Amino acid sequence: MSYQLTNLSGAVEAVIDDNCGISKFNNIINMLLHELRVKFLNKVDDSDTVDWHFKYKGHPLTLHYNIYNGVSVFAQNRKNNRAVDEIAKYLERKVF
């Protein structure tokens, strides 16, 4: 079950799975690529965190993975919150 966090600017982060391993994260990437046909623009890979920046219906979003916090999707600003909600609901149906 996903849940949402809101930052101070009003942008939403939807936590998809707070206990997600890297293989499940890779499955989520494949779902976004092949089923929702998102376009990944950039990848930032750190020792315990991976961020994939992508566009969904023209909205810039980030798929975030952290070994301690799991996987989430977030927007850079609140005008993209609806897109975050759509992605979260889709992934919730597919992942759980």
C-alpha positions in Angstrom: 0.0 0.0 0.0 1.5 3.3 -1.0 1.2 6.5 1.0 2.0 10.1 0.3 4.3 12.7 1.9 4.1 16.4 1.1 7.1 18.7 1.2 7.0 22.4 2.3 6.4 23.6 -1.3 3.3 21.4 -1.6 4.9 18.8 -3.9 3.9 15.2 -3.3 6.1 12.1 -2.8 4.3 8.8 -3.1 6.0 6.0 -1.3 5.3 2.9 -3.3 7.1 0.3 -1.2 9.1 1.2 1.9 10.7 -2.3 2.1 11.8 -2.7 -1.6 14.8 -4.5 -2.8 16.8 -3.6 -5.9 15.2 -6.4 -8.1 11.7 -5.1 -7.3 12.9 -1.6 -8.1 14.2 -2.8 -11.5 10.8 -4.5 -12.1 9.1 -1.1 -11.4 11.5 0.6 -13.9 10.5 -2.0 -16.6 6.8 -1.5 -15.9 7.2 2.2 -16.4 9.3 1.8 -19.5 7.2 -0.9 -21.2 3.7 -0.5 -19.9 3.4 3.3 -19.3 6.0 4.2 -22.0 7.7 6.8 -19.9 10.9 8.4 -21.1 13.8 8.2 -18.7 16.0 11.3 -19.0 18.7 10.9 -16.5 20.0 8.5 -13.8 21.8 9.6 -10.6 23.4 6.6 -8.9 24.9 6.9 -5.4 26.1 4.2 -3.0 22.7 3.7 -1.4 20.4 5.8 -3.6 19.3 5.7 -7.2 17.2 8.4 -8.9 15.7 8.0 -12.3 14.4 11.3 -13.7 11.6 10.8 -16.3 8.7 12.4 -18.0 5.1 11.1 -17.7 2.5 12.8 -19.8 4.9 15.8 -20.1 5.4 16.1 -16.3 8.9 15.8 -15.0 9.0 13.3 -12.1 11.6 11.2 -10.3 11.6 7.5 -9.4 13.7 7.3 -6.2 15.2 4.2 -4.6 17.0 4.1 -1.3 18.2 0.9 0.4 16.8 2.1 3.7 13.6 3.8 2.6 12.4 1.8 -0.4 11.0 3.2 -3.6 9.0 6.3 -4.2 7.9 8.7 -7.0 8.0 12.5 -6.5 7.4 15.7 -8.3 9.6 18.8 -8.3 6.7 21.0 -7.7 3.0 20.7 -6.8 1.7 21.3 -10.3 2.8 17.7 -11.1 1.1 16.1 -8.1 -1.7 14.6 -10.2 0.9 12.8 -12.3 2.6 11.4 -9.1 -0.8 10.2 -8.0 -1.5 8.4 -11.3 1.8 6.7 -11.3 1.4 5.6 -7.6 -2.0 4.2 -8.2 -0.9 2.3 -11.2 2.2 0.8 -9.5 0.2 0.0 -6.4 -2.2 -2.2 -8.5 0.8 -3.9 -10.2 3.2 -4.3 -7.3 0.9 -5.4 -4.5 
